[in-house]
Amino acid sequence: MALAREKHFGRAADACHVSQPTLSAAIRKLEEHLGLSLFERRPREVRVTADAEPVIAQAQRVLEQVELLEQLANTQRDQLAGPLRLGAIFTVAPYLFPVLVPKVRKNAPGMPLFIEENYTHVLRGKLERGELDAIIVALPFSGGGLVRARMYEESFSVLLPAGHPWEKQKAIRPDQLLEENLLLLGEGHCFRDQVLELCPAIDSEKHKNLVQIEGGSLETLRHMVAGGLGITILPDSALNSHGYKEDAFVVRPFVKPVPMRTIALVWRDSFPRPKAIEVVRQAVPKEGLGH
């Protein structure tokens, strides 16, 4: 599985904590036992053969079941005794974890949290492979064998630099976004897609005022608004000034219906520690993170 994932003998050997010759010999022995060529070896890359794809998929299920067997044995003693591997999307983690982590530590002191921030598609893959126990994402979120529990909802607002002409308005219409330099996160962020849904013309017209920040964060967008480079849209949880004076920005809501997103906790339906999941769910205020 390590070789299929890394596509490189050296990196796979490091992941398995063995030498490269040891790994190579083990792979050859397995191929001889199965009577099947599992990998196509190239100078710079290793590829899974077409015949081996169902074998690789079954191997993943076997490893998950082995881990489940161990977890079942451990959780018979205490479901809150072992670590919990928790992931969250980039636009949620910086604002939710400072609230969530202290409460989890208080209610389950014997359960260390391993935290990861990433894109939705990366978190999905790690959850399905058993590399993460639960993830926090925005709905909708598809996938079989998964449980989804709504955590909170939050609306979107427009962040303006102080003194902006829109400061005189009580609410902003989505079509007005075409008139300004709009700062957005780059490809891969689900929040970017949700913002573009507000005004489809933004994406279809490719208007010159759209500024995409590749690899950036909501905090990067805030810094650029403070620098007078444009306006942006933020979820409620990210509206706090975070080091800036309160008069550096102006926040204006959208006209009704106000755009919103739903944040949910997702885990595999086979995960054997429901008490650990419940501790995480109880650590998040149902009304959301607020302003």
C-alpha positions in Angstrom: 0.0 0.0 0.0 2.9 2.4 0.7 4.4 1.7 -2.7 1.0 2.2 -4.4 0.6 5.5 -2.6 4.1 6.9 -2.9 4.9 5.5 -6.4 8.5 5.4 -5.4 10.6 2.7 -3.7 12.7 5.0 -1.7 9.8 7.0 -0.2 7.7 3.9 0.3 10.6 2.2 2.2 10.9 5.3 4.4 7.2 5.2 5.1 7.5 1.5 6.1 10.7 2.1 8.2 12.7 -0.5 6.2 15.5 -0.3 3.7 14.8 -0.1 0.0 16.3 -3.5 -0.8 14.1 -5.1 2.0 11.0 -3.5 0.5 11.9 -4.5 -3.1 12.5 -8.1 -2.0 9.2 -8.2 -0.1 7.3 -6.9 -3.2 8.9 -9.5 -5.4 8.1 -12.2 -3.0 4.5 -11.1 -2.8 4.2 -10.9 -6.6 5.6 -14.5 -6.9 3.2 -15.7 -4.3 0.2 -14.1 -6.1 1.5 -15.0 -9.6 0.7 -11.4 -10.6 2.8 -8.4 -11.5 1.6 -5.7 -9.1 3.8 -2.8 -10.2 5.2 -1.4 -13.4 8.8 -0.3 -12.6 10.2 2.7 -14.4 13.4 4.7 -13.8 11.7 7.5 -12.0 8.3 6.2 -11.2 6.4 3.1 -10.1 2.9 2.5 -11.3 0.2 0.0 -10.3 -0.6 -2.4 -13.1 -4.2 -2.6 -14.3 -4.5 -6.2 -13.1 -3.3 -5.2 -9.7 -5.8 -2.4 -9.0 -8.5 -4.7 -7.5 -5.8 -6.4 -5.4 -4.6 -3.0 -4.1 -8.2 -2.0 -3.2 -8.7 -5.2 -1.3 -5.4 -4.8 0.5 -6.6 -1.4 1.7 -9.8 -3.0 3.1 -7.7 -5.7 4.8 -5.5 -3.1 6.5 -8.5 -1.1 7.6 -10.0 -4.3 9.1 -6.8 -5.1 10.9 -6.7 -1.6 12.4 -10.3 -1.9 13.3 -9.6 -5.2 15.1 -6.9 -3.5 17.2 -9.1 -0.5 17.9 -12.0 -2.7 19.0 -9.7 -4.4 21.5 -8.4 -1.1 22.8 -11.8 0.6 23.0 -13.3 -2.2 25.1 -11.2 -0.6 27.8 -11.7 3.1 27.2 -12.9 4.8 24.0 -11.3 8.1 25.1 -7.9 6.6 26.0 -6.2 6.7 22.5 -5.4 9.6 20.2 -8.0 11.0 17.7 -6.8 12.0 14.3 -9.0 15.0 13.2 -8.8 17.0 10.0 -10.5 20.2 8.9 -10.6 22.4 5.8 -8.4 25.5 5.6 -11.2 28.0 6.0 -12.5 26.3 9.2 -9.5 25.1 11.1 -7.9 28.4 12.3 -11.2 29.6 13.7 -12.7 26.4 15.1 -9.7 24.6 16.6 -9.0 27.4 19.2 -12.5 26.8 20.5 -12.7 23.0 20.0 -9.3 21.8 21.2 -9.4 23.2 24.8 -12.9 21.7 25.4 -11.8 18.3 24.1 -8.8 18.4 26.3 -10.9 19.2 29.3 -13.6 16.6 28.6 -11.2 13.9 27.4 -7.8 14.6 28.9 -6.5 11.1 28.0 -7.3 11.5 24.3 -4.6 13.5 22.4 -5.7 15.2 19.2 -3.7 15.0 16.0 -4.8 17.9 13.9 -4.5 18.4 10.1 -5.6 21.2 7.9 -6.1 20.5 4.2 -8.3 20.7 1.1 -11.6 18.8 1.1 -10.5 16.2 -1.5 -7.3 15.5 0.4 -9.2 15.0 3.7 -11.7 12.8 2.0 -9.0 10.5 0.8 -7.3 10.3 4.1 -10.6 9.6 5.9 -11.4 6.8 3.4 -7.9 5.3 3.8 -8.1 5.4 7.6 -5.4 7.9 7.9 -7.8 10.3 9.7 -10.6 9.3 12.1 -12.9 12.3 11.4 -12.9 15.4 9.3 -14.7 18.8 9.5 -15.9 20.0 6.1 -18.6 22.1 4.4 -21.7 20.4 3.1 -22.7 19.0 0.7 -20.2 16.1 1.1 -20.6 12.9 -0.9 -19.3 9.4 -0.2 -20.5 6.0 0.9 -19.9 4.4 4.2 -19.7 7.8 5.9 -21.7 9.5 8.7 -22.4 13.2 8.5 -23.4 15.3 11.5 -24.2 19.0 11.2 -22.2 21.1 13.6 -23.2 24.7 12.8 -24.2 27.1 10.1 -22.7 30.5 9.3 -23.5 33.3 6.9 -21.2 35.1 4.5 -20.4 38.8 4.7 -18.5 41.4 2.7 -15.2 42.7 4.2 -14.4 46.2 3.0 -11.5 48.5 3.8 -12.4 51.5 6.0 -13.7 54.4 4.0 -15.0 52.3 1.2 -18.1 53.8 -0.6 -20.2 50.7 0.2 -19.8 51.6 3.8 -22.9 53.8 3.4 -25.0 50.8 2.3 -26.8 48.6 4.8 -26.5 45.4 2.7 -24.7 44.4 -0.5 -26.3 42.7 -3.6 -24.3 39.9 -5.1 -24.3 41.5 -8.6 -22.4 44.5 -7.1 -19.3 42.2 -6.7 -18.7 42.7 -10.4 -18.0 46.3 -9.8 -15.0 45.9 -7.4 -11.6 44.1 -7.2 -12.8 40.9 -5.6 -10.2 38.9 -3.8 -10.7 35.1 -3.8 -8.9 32.0 -2.7 -7.4 29.8 -5.4 -8.6 26.6 -7.0 -9.2 23.7 -4.6 -10.9 25.7 -1.8 -14.5 24.8 -1.5 -15.2 28.2 0.0 -14.1 29.8 -3.3 -16.7 27.7 -5.1 -19.4 28.7 -2.7 -18.5 32.4 -3.2 -18.7 32.0 -7.0 -22.1 30.5 -6.7 -23.3 33.8 -5.3 -22.8 35.5 -8.6 -22.2 33.1 -11.5 -21.3 36.1 -13.8 -18.1 36.4 -11.9 -16.8 33.1 -13.1 -18.4 33.1 -16.6 -17.3 36.6 -17.6 -13.8 36.2 -16.2 -14.0 39.9 -15.4 -10.7 41.7 -14.9 -11.5 42.7 -11.3 -11.2 39.1 -10.1 -8.0 38.5 -8.1 -7.3 34.8 -7.2 -4.8 34.1 -4.4 -3.2 30.7 -5.1 -2.3 28.8 -2.0 -3.5 31.6 0.2 -5.8 31.7 3.3 -8.6 33.8 4.5 -6.1 35.7 6.6 -4.1 36.5 3.4 -7.3 38.0 1.9 -7.8 40.0 5.1 -4.3 41.5 4.8 -4.9 42.4 1.2 -8.1 44.2 2.0 -6.3 46.1 4.7 -3.7 47.0 2.1 -6.4 48.6 -0.1 -6.2 45.9 -2.9 -9.9 45.2 -3.0 -12.7 43.6 -1.1 -13.4 40.0 -0.1 -16.1 37.7 1.4 -15.6 35.9 4.7 -17.7 33.5 6.7 -18.9 34.7 10.1 -16.2 32.8 12.0 -13.4 34.7 10.2 -14.8 38.3 10.7 -12.7 39.1 13.8 -10.0 41.6 13.2 -7.1 39.2 14.2 -4.5 41.8 15.1 -5.9 44.8 13.2 -7.7 47.7 14.8 -11.4 47.4 14.7 -11.8 50.5 12.6 -9.5 49.1 9.8 -12.4 47.2 8.2 -16.1 47.6 7.5 -18.3 44.5 7.4 -21.6 44.5 5.5 -24.1 41.7 5.1 -25.6 40.5 1.9 -29.2 41.3 1.0 -31.7 38.4 1.8 -31.5 35.6 1.2 -28.2 35.7 2.9 -25.7 33.1 1.6 -24.6 30.5 4.2 -22.6 27.3 4.6 -23.1 24.3 6.8 -20.1 22.8 8.6 -20.3 19.2 9.4 -18.3 16.4 11.1 -17.8 13.3 9.0 -16.5 9.9 10.0 -16.6 6.3 8.8 -19.6 4.4 9.8 -17.3 1.6 10.9 -15.3 3.8 13.3 -15.4 2.0 16.7 -15.2 5.0 19.1 -18.5 6.8 19.1 -17.7 8.4 22.5 -14.7 10.1 21.0 -16.8 11.5 18.1 -19.4 12.7 20.6 -16.7 14.6 22.6 -15.8 16.5 19.5 -19.4 17.2 18.6 -20.1 18.6 22.1 -17.0 20.9 21.9 -18.6 23.0 19.2 -21.3 25.6 20.0 -24.5 24.8 18.1 -25.0 28.4 17.3 -21.6 28.6 15.5 -18.5 30.5 16.3 -20.1 33.9 16.0 -18.4 37.2 15.3 
